Amino acid sequence: MSIIRNGIVTTGEYSGWEITVANDRDGDTGGYYLYLKKSDIENFDYWFEHEAELHAQLVDFEVEWIG
């Protein structure tokens, strides 16, 4: 699995949370992961089979991408 992008959500319910997009197309799942992390205790992950589904979810977030 390779990390595609990292950032910080800047508005809304998840403002201040870290966001990571990972590519697992060549891995076990064959898709993409979206991770949201506030702390080691409070975090979520989402799996998408297709890149278009991932992009459709990302439009819900205002993100300051790092790097």
mmCIF file of the N, C-alpha and C atoms, coordinates in Angstrom:
data_MODEL
# 
_entry.id   MODEL 
# 
loop_
_atom_site.group_PDB 
_atom_site.id 
_atom_site.type_symbol 
_atom_site.label_atom_id 
_atom_site.label_alt_id 
_atom_site.label_comp_id 
_atom_site.label_asym_id 
_atom_site.label_entity_id 
_atom_site.label_seq_id 
_atom_site.pdbx_PDB_ins_code 
_atom_site.Cartn_x 
_atom_site.Cartn_y 
_atom_site.Cartn_z 
_atom_site.occupancy 
_atom_site.B_iso_or_equiv 
_atom_site.pdbx_formal_charge 
_atom_site.auth_seq_id 
_atom_site.auth_comp_id 
_atom_site.auth_asym_id 
_atom_site.auth_atom_id 
_atom_site.pdbx_PDB_model_num 
ATOM 1   N N  . MET A 1 1  ? 0.854   -1.170 0.000  1.00 0.00 ? 1  MET A N  1 
ATOM 2   C CA . MET A 1 1  ? 0.000   0.000  0.000  1.00 0.00 ? 1  MET A CA 1 
ATOM 3   C C  . MET A 1 1  ? 0.900   1.232  0.000  1.00 0.00 ? 1  MET A C  1 
ATOM 4   N N  . SER A 1 2  ? 0.548   2.192  -0.823 1.00 0.00 ? 2  SER A N  1 
ATOM 5   C CA . SER A 1 2  ? 1.337   3.423  -0.874 1.00 0.00 ? 2  SER A CA 1 
ATOM 6   C C  . SER A 1 2  ? 0.445   4.622  -0.553 1.00 0.00 ? 2  SER A C  1 
ATOM 7   N N  . ILE A 1 3  ? 1.032   5.579  0.147  1.00 0.00 ? 3  ILE A N  1 
ATOM 8   C CA . ILE A 1 3  ? 0.324   6.807  0.505  1.00 0.00 ? 3  ILE A CA 1 
ATOM 9   C C  . ILE A 1 3  ? 0.300   7.722  -0.713 1.00 0.00 ? 3  ILE A C  1 
ATOM 10  N N  . ILE A 1 4  ? -0.886  8.192  -1.070 1.00 0.00 ? 4  ILE A N  1 
ATOM 11  C CA . ILE A 1 4  ? -1.028  9.109  -2.195 1.00 0.00 ? 4  ILE A CA 1 
ATOM 12  C C  . ILE A 1 4  ? -0.925  10.547 -1.716 1.00 0.00 ? 4  ILE A C  1 
ATOM 13  N N  . ARG A 1 5  ? -1.666  10.878 -0.641 1.00 0.00 ? 5  ARG A N  1 
ATOM 14  C CA . ARG A 1 5  ? -1.680  12.258 -0.132 1.00 0.00 ? 5  ARG A CA 1 
ATOM 15  C C  . ARG A 1 5  ? -1.961  12.264 1.362  1.00 0.00 ? 5  ARG A C  1 
ATOM 16  N N  . ASN A 1 6  ? -1.428  13.295 2.031  1.00 0.00 ? 6  ASN A N  1 
ATOM 17  C CA . ASN A 1 6  ? -1.714  13.571 3.436  1.00 0.00 ? 6  ASN A CA 1 
ATOM 18  C C  . ASN A 1 6  ? -2.163  15.009 3.561  1.00 0.00 ? 6  ASN A C  1 
ATOM 19  N N  . GLY A 1 7  ? -3.009  15.281 4.526  1.00 0.00 ? 7  GLY A N  1 
ATOM 20  C CA . GLY A 1 7  ? -3.456  16.649 4.733  1.00 0.00 ? 7  GLY A CA 1 
ATOM 21  C C  . GLY A 1 7  ? -4.195  16.807 6.041  1.00 0.00 ? 7  GLY A C  1 
ATOM 22  N N  . ILE A 1 8  ? -4.759  17.998 6.226  1.00 0.00 ? 8  ILE A N  1 
ATOM 23  C CA . ILE A 1 8  ? -5.549  18.341 7.405  1.00 0.00 ? 8  ILE A CA 1 
ATOM 24  C C  . ILE A 1 8  ? -6.893  18.870 6.924  1.00 0.00 ? 8  ILE A C  1 
ATOM 25  N N  . VAL A 1 9  ? -7.974  18.329 7.478  1.00 0.00 ? 9  VAL A N  1 
ATOM 26  C CA . VAL A 1 9  ? -9.312  18.825 7.158  1.00 0.00 ? 9  VAL A CA 1 
ATOM 27  C C  . VAL A 1 9  ? -9.449  20.206 7.795  1.00 0.00 ? 9  VAL A C  1 
ATOM 28  N N  . THR A 1 10 ? -9.932  21.190 7.038  1.00 0.00 ? 10 THR A N  1 
ATOM 29  C CA . THR A 1 10 ? -9.936  22.578 7.527  1.00 0.00 ? 10 THR A CA 1 
ATOM 30  C C  . THR A 1 10 ? -11.304 23.100 7.941  1.00 0.00 ? 10 THR A C  1 
ATOM 31  N N  . THR A 1 11 ? -12.386 22.424 7.577  1.00 0.00 ? 11 THR A N  1 
ATOM 32  C CA . THR A 1 11 ? -13.718 22.896 7.947  1.00 0.00 ? 11 THR A CA 1 
ATOM 33  C C  . THR A 1 11 ? -14.620 21.717 8.277  1.00 0.00 ? 11 THR A C  1 
ATOM 34  N N  . GLY A 1 12 ? -15.754 22.022 8.886  1.00 0.00 ? 12 GLY A N  1 
ATOM 35  C CA . GLY A 1 12 ? -16.774 21.011 9.120  1.00 0.00 ? 12 GLY A CA 1 
ATOM 36  C C  . GLY A 1 12 ? -16.542 20.152 10.341 1.00 0.00 ? 12 GLY A C  1 
ATOM 37  N N  . GLU A 1 13 ? -17.282 19.067 10.393 1.00 0.00 ? 13 GLU A N  1 
ATOM 38  C CA . GLU A 1 13 ? -17.282 18.155 11.532 1.00 0.00 ? 13 GLU A CA 1 
ATOM 39  C C  . GLU A 1 13 ? -15.896 17.596 11.845 1.00 0.00 ? 13 GLU A C  1 
ATOM 40  N N  . TYR A 1 14 ? -15.069 17.401 10.827 1.00 0.00 ? 14 TYR A N  1 
ATOM 41  C CA . TYR A 1 14 ? -13.746 16.808 11.010 1.00 0.00 ? 14 TYR A CA 1 
ATOM 42  C C  . TYR A 1 14 ? -12.617 17.838 10.943 1.00 0.00 ? 14 TYR A C  1 
ATOM 43  N N  . SER A 1 15 ? -12.932 19.099 11.159 1.00 0.00 ? 15 SER A N  1 
ATOM 44  C CA . SER A 1 15 ? -11.920 20.159 11.131 1.00 0.00 ? 15 SER A CA 1 
ATOM 45  C C  . SER A 1 15 ? -10.788 19.842 12.110 1.00 0.00 ? 15 SER A C  1 
ATOM 46  N N  . GLY A 1 16 ? -9.551  19.922 11.609 1.00 0.00 ? 16 GLY A N  1 
ATOM 47  C CA . GLY A 1 16 ? -8.375  19.644 12.426 1.00 0.00 ? 16 GLY A CA 1 
ATOM 48  C C  . GLY A 1 16 ? -7.919  18.197 12.380 1.00 0.00 ? 16 GLY A C  1 
ATOM 49  N N  . TRP A 1 17 ? -8.711  17.332 11.799 1.00 0.00 ? 17 TRP A N  1 
ATOM 50  C CA . TRP A 1 17 ? -8.347  15.919 11.713 1.00 0.00 ? 17 TRP A CA 1 
ATOM 51  C C  . TRP A 1 17 ? -7.343  15.712 10.583 1.00 0.00 ? 17 TRP A C  1 
ATOM 52  N N  . GLU A 1 18 ? -6.436  14.752 10.775 1.00 0.00 ? 18 GLU A N  1 
ATOM 53  C CA . GLU A 1 18 ? -5.513  14.349 9.718  1.00 0.00 ? 18 GLU A CA 1 
ATOM 54  C C  . GLU A 1 18 ? -6.276  13.495 8.712  1.00 0.00 ? 18 GLU A C  1 
ATOM 55  N N  . ILE A 1 19 ? -5.955  13.643 7.433  1.00 0.00 ? 19 ILE A N  1 
ATOM 56  C CA . ILE A 1 19 ? -6.566  12.827 6.385  1.00 0.00 ? 19 ILE A CA 1 
ATOM 57  C C  . ILE A 1 19 ? -5.452  12.223 5.538  1.00 0.00 ? 19 ILE A C  1 
ATOM 58  N N  . THR A 1 20 ? -5.586  10.946 5.247  1.00 0.00 ? 20 THR A N  1 
ATOM 59  C CA . THR A 1 20 ? -4.605  10.234 4.430  1.00 0.00 ? 20 THR A CA 1 
ATOM 60  C C  . THR A 1 20 ? -5.338  9.435  3.366  1.00 0.00 ? 20 THR A C  1 
ATOM 61  N N  . VAL A 1 21 ? -4.847  9.501  2.147  1.00 0.00 ? 21 VAL A N  1 
ATOM 62  C CA . VAL A 1 21 ? -5.384  8.709  1.043  1.00 0.00 ? 21 VAL A CA 1 
ATOM 63  C C  . VAL A 1 21 ? -4.304  7.700  0.658  1.00 0.00 ? 21 VAL A C  1 
ATOM 64  N N  . ALA A 1 22 ? -4.685  6.419  0.615  1.00 0.00 ? 22 ALA A N  1 
ATOM 65  C CA . ALA A 1 22 ? -3.725  5.361  0.302  1.00 0.00 ? 22 ALA A CA 1 
ATOM 66  C C  . ALA A 1 22 ? -4.227  4.504  -0.858 1.00 0.00 ? 22 ALA A C  1 
ATOM 67  N N  . ASN A 1 23 ? -3.283  4.074  -1.680 1.00 0.00 ? 23 ASN A N  1 
ATOM 68  C CA . ASN A 1 23 ? -3.563  3.233  -2.840 1.00 0.00 ? 23 ASN A CA 1 
ATOM 69  C C  . ASN A 1 23 ? -3.224  1.790  -2.479 1.00 0.00 ? 23 ASN A C  1 
ATOM 70  N N  . ASP A 1 24 ? -4.211  0.911  -2.525 1.00 0.00 ? 24 ASP A N  1 
ATOM 71  C CA . ASP A 1 24 ? -3.987  -0.507 -2.249 1.00 0.00 ? 24 ASP A CA 1 
ATOM 72  C C  . ASP A 1 24 ? -4.400  -1.366 -3.448 1.00 0.00 ? 24 ASP A C  1 
ATOM 73  N N  . ARG A 1 25 ? -4.336  -0.790 -4.649 1.00 0.00 ? 25 ARG A N  1 
ATOM 74  C CA . ARG A 1 25 ? -4.767  -1.523 -5.846 1.00 0.00 ? 25 ARG A CA 1 
ATOM 75  C C  . ARG A 1 25 ? -3.968  -2.799 -6.068 1.00 0.00 ? 25 ARG A C  1 
ATOM 76  N N  . ASP A 1 26 ? -2.698  -2.799 -5.686 1.00 0.00 ? 26 ASP A N  1 
ATOM 77  C CA . ASP A 1 26 ? -1.874  -3.993 -5.862 1.00 0.00 ? 26 ASP A CA 1 
ATOM 78  C C  . ASP A 1 26 ? -1.814  -4.832 -4.595 1.00 0.00 ? 26 ASP A C  1 
ATOM 79  N N  . GLY A 1 27 ? -2.550  -4.437 -3.559 1.00 0.00 ? 27 GLY A N  1 
ATOM 80  C CA . GLY A 1 27 ? -2.538  -5.141 -2.281 1.00 0.00 ? 27 GLY A CA 1 
ATOM 81  C C  . GLY A 1 27 ? -3.709  -6.091 -2.123 1.00 0.00 ? 27 GLY A C  1 
ATOM 82  N N  . ASP A 1 28 ? -4.036  -6.356 -0.875 1.00 0.00 ? 28 ASP A N  1 
ATOM 83  C CA . ASP A 1 28 ? -5.082  -7.322 -0.554 1.00 0.00 ? 28 ASP A CA 1 
ATOM 84  C C  . ASP A 1 28 ? -6.479  -6.874 -0.970 1.00 0.00 ? 28 ASP A C  1 
ATOM 85  N N  . THR A 1 29 ? -6.760  -5.582 -0.879 1.00 0.00 ? 29 THR A N  1 
ATOM 86  C CA . THR A 1 29 ? -8.133  -5.120 -1.130 1.00 0.00 ? 29 THR A CA 1 
ATOM 87  C C  . THR A 1 29 ? -8.385  -4.718 -2.569 1.00 0.00 ? 29 THR A C  1 
ATOM 88  N N  . GLY A 1 30 ? -7.346  -4.307 -3.269 1.00 0.00 ? 30 GLY A N  1 
ATOM 89  C CA . GLY A 1 30 ? -7.511  -3.895 -4.655 1.00 0.00 ? 30 GLY A CA 1 
ATOM 90  C C  . GLY A 1 30 ? -8.216  -2.581 -4.831 1.00 0.00 ? 30 GLY A C  1 
ATOM 91  N N  . GLY A 1 31 ? -8.157  -1.711 -3.837 1.00 0.00 ? 31 GLY A N  1 
ATOM 92  C CA . GLY A 1 31 ? -8.854  -0.429 -3.939 1.00 0.00 ? 31 GLY A CA 1 
ATOM 93  C C  . GLY A 1 31 ? -8.081  0.705  -3.307 1.00 0.00 ? 31 GLY A C  1 
ATOM 94  N N  . TYR A 1 32 ? -8.829  1.618  -2.698 1.00 0.00 ? 32 TYR A N  1 
ATOM 95  C CA . TYR A 1 32 ? -8.257  2.820  -2.087 1.00 0.00 ? 32 TYR A CA 1 
ATOM 96  C C  . TYR A 1 32 ? -8.790  2.966  -0.669 1.00 0.00 ? 32 TYR A C  1 
ATOM 97  N N  . TYR A 1 33 ? -7.958  3.500  0.216  1.00 0.00 ? 33 TYR A N  1 
ATOM 98  C CA . TYR A 1 33 ? -8.373  3.796  1.582  1.00 0.00 ? 33 TYR A CA 1 
ATOM 99  C C  . TYR A 1 33 ? -8.334  5.295  1.825  1.00 0.00 ? 33 TYR A C  1 
ATOM 100 N N  . LEU A 1 34 ? -9.283  5.753  2.616  1.00 0.00 ? 34 LEU A N  1 
ATOM 101 C CA . LEU A 1 34 ? -9.311  7.120  3.118  1.00 0.00 ? 34 LEU A CA 1 
ATOM 102 C C  . LEU A 1 34 ? -9.321  7.003  4.633  1.00 0.00 ? 34 LEU A C  1 
ATOM 103 N N  . TYR A 1 35 ? -8.293  7.548  5.274  1.00 0.00 ? 35 TYR A N  1 
ATOM 104 C CA . TYR A 1 35 ? -8.176  7.498  6.727  1.00 0.00 ? 35 TYR A CA 1 
ATOM 105 C C  . TYR A 1 35 ? -8.398  8.892  7.302  1.00 0.00 ? 35 TYR A C  1 
ATOM 106 N N  . LEU A 1 36 ? -9.193  8.978  8.356  1.00 0.00 ? 36 LEU A N  1 
ATOM 107 C CA . LEU A 1 36 ? -9.384  10.211 9.116  1.00 0.00 ? 36 LEU A CA 1 
ATOM 108 C C  . LEU A 1 36 ? -8.944  9.936  10.541 1.00 0.00 ? 36 LEU A C  1 
ATOM 109 N N  . LYS A 1 37 ? -8.079  10.813 11.089 1.00 0.00 ? 37 LYS A N  1 
ATOM 110 C CA . LYS A 1 37 ? -7.540  10.565 12.422 1.00 0.00 ? 37 LYS A CA 1 
ATOM 111 C C  . LYS A 1 37 ? -7.528  11.846 13.240 1.00 0.00 ? 37 LYS A C  1 
ATOM 112 N N  . LYS A 1 38 ? -8.165  11.782 14.405 1.00 0.00 ? 38 LYS A N  1 
ATOM 113 C CA . LYS A 1 38 ? -8.118  12.880 15.362 1.00 0.00 ? 38 LYS A CA 1 
ATOM 114 C C  . LYS A 1 38 ? -7.097  12.562 16.446 1.00 0.00 ? 38 LYS A C  1 
ATOM 115 N N  . SER A 1 39 ? -7.063  11.299 16.872 1.00 0.00 ? 39 SER A N  1 
ATOM 116 C CA . SER A 1 39 ? -6.138  10.835 17.902 1.00 0.00 ? 39 SER A CA 1 
ATOM 117 C C  . SER A 1 39 ? -5.950  9.333  17.710 1.00 0.00 ? 39 SER A C  1 
ATOM 118 N N  . ASP A 1 40 ? -5.127  8.728  18.555 1.00 0.00 ? 40 ASP A N  1 
ATOM 119 C CA . ASP A 1 40 ? -4.937  7.283  18.463 1.00 0.00 ? 40 ASP A CA 1 
ATOM 120 C C  . ASP A 1 40 ? -6.215  6.527  18.807 1.00 0.00 ? 40 ASP A C  1 
ATOM 121 N N  . ILE A 1 41 ? -7.118  7.179  19.521 1.00 0.00 ? 41 ILE A N  1 
ATOM 122 C CA . ILE A 1 41 ? -8.367  6.544  19.928 1.00 0.00 ? 41 ILE A CA 1 
ATOM 123 C C  . ILE A 1 41 ? -9.492  6.826  18.939 1.00 0.00 ? 41 ILE A C  1 
ATOM 124 N N  . GLU A 1 42 ? -9.518  8.025  18.397 1.00 0.00 ? 42 GLU A N  1 
ATOM 125 C CA . GLU A 1 42 ? -10.619 8.452  17.529 1.00 0.00 ? 42 GLU A CA 1 
ATOM 126 C C  . GLU A 1 42 ? -10.144 8.557  16.082 1.00 0.00 ? 42 GLU A C  1 
ATOM 127 N N  . ASN A 1 43 ? -10.495 7.545  15.280 1.00 0.00 ? 43 ASN A N  1 
ATOM 128 C CA . ASN A 1 43 ? -10.120 7.536  13.866 1.00 0.00 ? 43 ASN A CA 1 
ATOM 129 C C  . ASN A 1 43 ? -11.075 6.636  13.088 1.00 0.00 ? 43 ASN A C  1 
ATOM 130 N N  . PHE A 1 44 ? -11.138 6.872  11.784 1.00 0.00 ? 44 PHE A N  1 
ATOM 131 C CA . PHE A 1 44 ? -12.028 6.127  10.903 1.00 0.00 ? 44 PHE A CA 1 
ATOM 132 C C  . PHE A 1 44 ? -11.295 5.785  9.617  1.00 0.00 ? 44 PHE A C  1 
ATOM 133 N N  . ASP A 1 45 ? -11.732 4.716  8.970  1.00 0.00 ? 45 ASP A N  1 
ATOM 134 C CA . ASP A 1 45 ? -11.214 4.431  7.636  1.00 0.00 ? 45 ASP A CA 1 
ATOM 135 C C  . ASP A 1 45 ? -12.371 4.052  6.724  1.00 0.00 ? 45 ASP A C  1 
ATOM 136 N N  . TYR A 1 46 ? -12.195 4.381  5.462  1.00 0.00 ? 46 TYR A N  1 
ATOM 137 C CA . TYR A 1 46 ? -13.179 4.082  4.423  1.00 0.00 ? 46 TYR A CA 1 
ATOM 138 C C  . TYR A 1 46 ? -12.454 3.378  3.287  1.00 0.00 ? 46 TYR A C  1 
ATOM 139 N N  . TRP A 1 47 ? -13.103 2.407  2.675  1.00 0.00 ? 47 TRP A N  1 
ATOM 140 C CA . TRP A 1 47 ? -12.522 1.684  1.551  1.00 0.00 ? 47 TRP A CA 1 
ATOM 141 C C  . TRP A 1 47 ? -13.361 1.934  0.311  1.00 0.00 ? 47 TRP A C  1 
ATOM 142 N N  . PHE A 1 48 ? -12.685 2.138  -0.813 1.00 0.00 ? 48 PHE A N  1 
ATOM 143 C CA . PHE A 1 48 ? -13.352 2.375  -2.094 1.00 0.00 ? 48 PHE A CA 1 
ATOM 144 C C  . PHE A 1 48 ? -12.751 1.444  -3.138 1.00 0.00 ? 48 PHE A C  1 
ATOM 145 N N  . GLU A 1 49 ? -13.604 0.782  -3.877 1.00 0.00 ? 49 GLU A N  1 
ATOM 146 C CA . GLU A 1 49 ? -13.121 -0.121 -4.916 1.00 0.00 ? 49 GLU A CA 1 
ATOM 147 C C  . GLU A 1 49 ? -12.560 0.649  -6.105 1.00 0.00 ? 49 GLU A C  1 
ATOM 148 N N  . HIS A 1 50 ? -13.192 1.783  -6.436 1.00 0.00 ? 50 HIS A N  1 
ATOM 149 C CA . HIS A 1 50 ? -12.800 2.550  -7.614 1.00 0.00 ? 50 HIS A CA 1 
ATOM 150 C C  . HIS A 1 50 ? -12.357 3.960  -7.232 1.00 0.00 ? 50 HIS A C  1 
ATOM 151 N N  . GLU A 1 51 ? -11.415 4.495  -7.983 1.00 0.00 ? 51 GLU A N  1 
ATOM 152 C CA . GLU A 1 51 ? -10.895 5.841  -7.732 1.00 0.00 ? 51 GLU A CA 1 
ATOM 153 C C  . GLU A 1 51 ? -12.000 6.893  -7.818 1.00 0.00 ? 51 GLU A C  1 
ATOM 154 N N  . ALA A 1 52 ? -12.961 6.714  -8.703 1.00 0.00 ? 52 ALA A N  1 
ATOM 155 C CA . ALA A 1 52 ? -14.066 7.674  -8.838 1.00 0.00 ? 52 ALA A CA 1 
ATOM 156 C C  . ALA A 1 52 ? -14.885 7.766  -7.549 1.00 0.00 ? 52 ALA A C  1 
ATOM 157 N N  . GLU A 1 53 ? -15.065 6.641  -6.857 1.00 0.00 ? 53 GLU A N  1 
ATOM 158 C CA . GLU A 1 53 ? -15.786 6.643  -5.580 1.00 0.00 ? 53 GLU A CA 1 
ATOM 159 C C  . GLU A 1 53 ? -15.011 7.430  -4.528 1.00 0.00 ? 53 GLU A C  1 
ATOM 160 N N  . LEU A 1 54 ? -13.698 7.267  -4.517 1.00 0.00 ? 54 LEU A N  1 
ATOM 161 C CA . LEU A 1 54 ? -12.840 8.015  -3.601 1.00 0.00 ? 54 LEU A CA 1 
ATOM 162 C C  . LEU A 1 54 ? -12.976 9.511  -3.844 1.00 0.00 ? 54 LEU A C  1 
ATOM 163 N N  . HIS A 1 55 ? -12.880 9.930  -5.094 1.00 0.00 ? 55 HIS A N  1 
ATOM 164 C CA . HIS A 1 55 ? -12.992 11.351 -5.424 1.00 0.00 ? 55 HIS A CA 1 
ATOM 165 C C  . HIS A 1 55 ? -14.365 11.902 -5.057 1.00 0.00 ? 55 HIS A C  1 
ATOM 166 N N  . ALA A 1 56 ? -15.408 11.102 -5.229 1.00 0.00 ? 56 ALA A N  1 
ATOM 167 C CA . ALA A 1 56 ? -16.756 11.539 -4.855 1.00 0.00 ? 56 ALA A CA 1 
ATOM 168 C C  . ALA A 1 56 ? -16.848 11.800 -3.354 1.00 0.00 ? 56 ALA A C  1 
ATOM 169 N N  . GLN A 1 57 ? -16.158 11.008 -2.545 1.00 0.00 ? 57 GLN A N  1 
ATOM 170 C CA . GLN A 1 57 ? -16.147 11.225 -1.092 1.00 0.00 ? 57 GLN A CA 1 
ATOM 171 C C  . GLN A 1 57 ? -15.306 12.442 -0.721 1.00 0.00 ? 57 GLN A C  1 
ATOM 172 N N  . LEU A 1 58 ? -14.184 12.636 -1.399 1.00 0.00 ? 58 LEU A N  1 
ATOM 173 C CA . LEU A 1 58 ? -13.284 13.742 -1.066 1.00 0.00 ? 58 LEU A CA 1 
ATOM 174 C C  . LEU A 1 58 ? -13.914 15.113 -1.283 1.00 0.00 ? 58 LEU A C  1 
ATOM 175 N N  . VAL A 1 59 ? -14.906 15.225 -2.155 1.00 0.00 ? 59 VAL A N  1 
ATOM 176 C CA . VAL A 1 59 ? -15.538 16.531 -2.376 1.00 0.00 ? 59 VAL A CA 1 
ATOM 177 C C  . VAL A 1 59 ? -16.280 17.010 -1.133 1.00 0.00 ? 59 VAL A C  1 
ATOM 178 N N  . ASP A 1 60 ? -16.543 16.113 -0.184 1.00 0.00 ? 60 ASP A N  1 
ATOM 179 C CA . ASP A 1 60 ? -17.214 16.487 1.063  1.00 0.00 ? 60 ASP A CA 1 
ATOM 180 C C  . ASP A 1 60 ? -16.272 17.152 2.059  1.00 0.00 ? 60 ASP A C  1 
ATOM 181 N N  . PHE A 1 61 ? -14.977 17.170 1.781  1.00 0.00 ? 61 PHE A N  1 
ATOM 182 C CA . PHE A 1 61 ? -13.978 17.692 2.715  1.00 0.00 ? 61 PHE A CA 1 
ATOM 183 C C  . PHE A 1 61 ? -13.224 18.873 2.115  1.00 0.00 ? 61 PHE A C  1 
ATOM 184 N N  . GLU A 1 62 ? -13.024 19.905 2.933  1.00 0.00 ? 62 GLU A N  1 
ATOM 185 C CA . GLU A 1 62 ? -12.082 20.979 2.601  1.00 0.00 ? 62 GLU A CA 1 
ATOM 186 C C  . GLU A 1 62 ? -10.765 20.553 3.237  1.00 0.00 ? 62 GLU A C  1 
ATOM 187 N N  . VAL A 1 63 ? -9.714  20.388 2.426  1.00 0.00 ? 63 VAL A N  1 
ATOM 188 C CA . VAL A 1 63 ? -8.455  19.844 2.927  1.00 0.00 ? 63 VAL A CA 1 
ATOM 189 C C  . VAL A 1 63 ? -7.298  20.744 2.546  1.00 0.00 ? 63 VAL A C  1 
ATOM 190 N N  . GLU A 1 64 ? -6.397  20.957 3.502  1.00 0.00 ? 64 GLU A N  1 
ATOM 191 C CA . GLU A 1 64 ? -5.108  21.587 3.215  1.00 0.00 ? 64 GLU A CA 1 
ATOM 192 C C  . GLU A 1 64 ? -4.117  20.441 3.035  1.00 0.00 ? 64 GLU A C  1 
ATOM 193 N N  . TRP A 1 65 ? -3.779  20.147 1.783  1.00 0.00 ? 65 TRP A N  1 
ATOM 194 C CA . TRP A 1 65 ? -2.896  19.029 1.483  1.00 0.00 ? 65 TRP A CA 1 
ATOM 195 C C  . TRP A 1 65 ? -1.457  19.389 1.821  1.00 0.00 ? 65 TRP A C  1 
ATOM 196 N N  . ILE A 1 66 ? -0.725  18.440 2.354  1.00 0.00 ? 66 ILE A N  1 
ATOM 197 C CA . ILE A 1 66 ? 0.668   18.626 2.760  1.00 0.00 ? 66 ILE A CA 1 
ATOM 198 C C  . ILE A 1 66 ? 1.552   17.967 1.707  1.00 0.00 ? 66 ILE A C  1 
ATOM 199 N N  . GLY A 1 67 ? 2.497   18.731 1.204  1.00 0.00 ? 67 GLY A N  1 
ATOM 200 C CA . GLY A 1 67 ? 3.450   18.187 0.242  1.00 0.00 ? 67 GLY A CA 1 
ATOM 201 C C  . GLY A 1 67 ? 3.013   18.096 -1.156 1.00 0.00 ? 67 GLY A C  1 
# 
